[in-house]
Each structure stands twice: as C-alpha cells, then as structure tokens.
Amino acid sequence: MNPQELKSILSSGLLSFPVTDFDAAGDFNPAGYVRRLEWLAPYGASALFAAGGTGEFFSLAPDEYSAVIKTAVDTCEKSVPILAGVGGPTRVAIQMAQEAERLGAKGLLLLPHYLTEASQDGVAAHVEQVCKSVKIGVVIYNRNVCRLNATLLEQLAERCPNLIGYKDGLGDIELMVSIRRRLGERLTYLGGLPTAEVYAAAYRALGVPVYSSAVFNFIPKTAMAFYRAIAAEDHATVGKLIDDFFLPYLDIRNRKAGYAVSIVKAGAKIVGYDAGPVRAPLTDLLPDEYEALAKLIEAQGAQ
C-alpha cells in the first residue's frame, strides 16, 4: 500500500486505537491482543492504530513494541490496515518507524517527541527526519509539545511526499481552520481530541469528517452507529448518545489525569475483553467509577 492509497483510506470512515493487552504481571499478552483485534476488525473501522496513545505506546519497551506491531499486522493483514504509533526522541522515533515498516505496518502515526520544549523549526526538523527515514505514509499528531503551524506544515508537505495526514489533538479551531484552508486536499485530516465523538459535529463543519474513537474498544457497535449518525447529520441520534452516554462518560474520565486510557481499559474488561491493568504512571479506575461505567455500558446493549 503506497502513501496515497493509505491517504484515501484514511479520508473516510471511523478510526480507532486498540488498547494493548497486558497480563496480570503487566507483561504484553499477545494472545489477548489477537483476540481483541479479531473481535474489533469486522466492525468496520477504516484503519486501526497499534501502539498508539490509547495503546500505552509511552510505556512499551523496544522489544514489546516490535511484538505489538507484528501481532497487529499479522492478525489484521487481510481485514484492516494497521498504522503504528512512533514517537519520542528523533533517533528513537526513526528506529521505531523503520521497525514498523519492516514488520509490515501500512503507515505511521507520529506522536509528539515528549517533554523537551522545542521551536517550531526544531519540531519540523524532527518530523522531516522521521518521514524521510521510511517510504510508508505518515500522519502527524499535533498535540502537547508538537504544535506545528500551517506554514511549517505546508513546507513539510512539500519536502515529504509521504506525509499524508494531520491529526489534531489541540482543539485550537483557528489553527485547524488555517491548516485546512492552507493545505486543502494535500493532507487528510483527522479529529484526535480525547473522546472525539463530543467534538465530531463541530469538526465535520470544519471539513474534518474523520476521527478516532477510543470507545470503539468496548462499544464498537455504538461507536459505529454514532459515526453513521454524524455522517448522516442525524442530530436526534447524535444528541441522544451524547446525553445518555458520552457526557456521563466524560464525567468519569475527567476525574483524574490519565483516565482517558484507564477508562477505555476498564470498558474493555466490562464487556469481556480484559486487557489487564494500565501501567504506571497511569492508574486504574476506582471501584465506584468502574461500576458507574458498567451501568453506562449496559444501557448501550449488546455489542
């Protein structure tokens, strides 16, 4: 799959980030991960991102990273494209990018370089070096310390033919509009704020109809129904799901930093696809929070 073919796939449909399965000791559990991917793949996501933020990319050791990507690629080879998360220091990100390409990932999601603040030019150089280290398509994730503006993104798009996508995790509407207007169809645009469904209608109005769904991990049927309602401008269904599920869900998620991942793993456990505990520095939901989430999920019916 060349970068332009991947870009076409990412330009429509729902995307998601499977959680990474750990066993009781906190080690990668490939059998559980295969079971998860085999369950989720048929629900119709356009692509899945292995070892993304929801997949606890930031906590994986190098050998685990390779195992996660290989497991995802091998399991989903005939069903759904796999993009691999990469990030961290530039040379580490390059090593991961090349490893993911070697293992058969169809593309990359370039996560922020973490911690160290850097100038716009410095971040752009980081992105360019990663893009030029591989031939597969790259989607940049503008979030946290990665805050590239429209001018630099345009320059990167000119220098890096395999830079095919922009994922927004900032929620800066002015920036999003300027990027969308400046680069037009050169990139595909993805909504990437945590619990993206809450922002989906607003982003669709900006020309960003595609987003990644974390709740697809445990209520895939509902996640797809919500996406179809957004696409059809079915405001009644969208409003009902936001009121009945997403706003109460956010009330739980927002109680602690890091719960954006923890609550997804809790949801997976509730529906019978336990992915094990989150790794430090994240913490799992408290018992009362877990029970509150279980009630919300139960109200959505069988998935």
Sequence and secondary structure as in RCSB ss.txt:
>XXXX:A:sequence
MNPQELKSILSSGLLSFPVTDFDAAGDFNPAGYVRRLEWLAPYGASALFAAGGTGEFFSLAPDEYSAVIKTAVDT
CEKSVPILAGVGGPTRVAIQMAQEAERLGAKGLLLLPHYLTEASQDGVAAHVEQVCKSVKIGVVIYNRNVCRLNA
TLLEQLAERCPNLIGYKDGLGDIELMVSIRRRLGERLTYLGGLPTAEVYAAAYRALGVPVYSSAVFNFIPKTAMA
FYRAIAAEDHATVGKLIDDFFLPYLDIRNRKAGYAVSIVKAGAKIVGYDAGPVRAPLTDLLPDEYEALAKLIEAQ
GAQ
>XXXX:A:secstr
  HHHHHHHHTSS EE     B TTS B HHHHHHHHHHHGGG  SEEEET TTTTGGG  HHHHHHHHHHHHHH
HTTTS EEEEE SSHHHHHHHHHHHHHHT SEEEE    SS   HHHHHHHHHHHHHT SSEEEEEEBTTB   H
HHHHHHHHH TTEEEEEE S  HHHHHHHHHHHGGGSEEEE SSSGGGGHHHHHHTT  EEEESGGGT HHHHHH
HHHHHHTT HHHHHHHIIIIIHHHHHHHTTSTTHHHHHHHHHHHHTT       TTS    HHHHHHHHHHHHHT
   
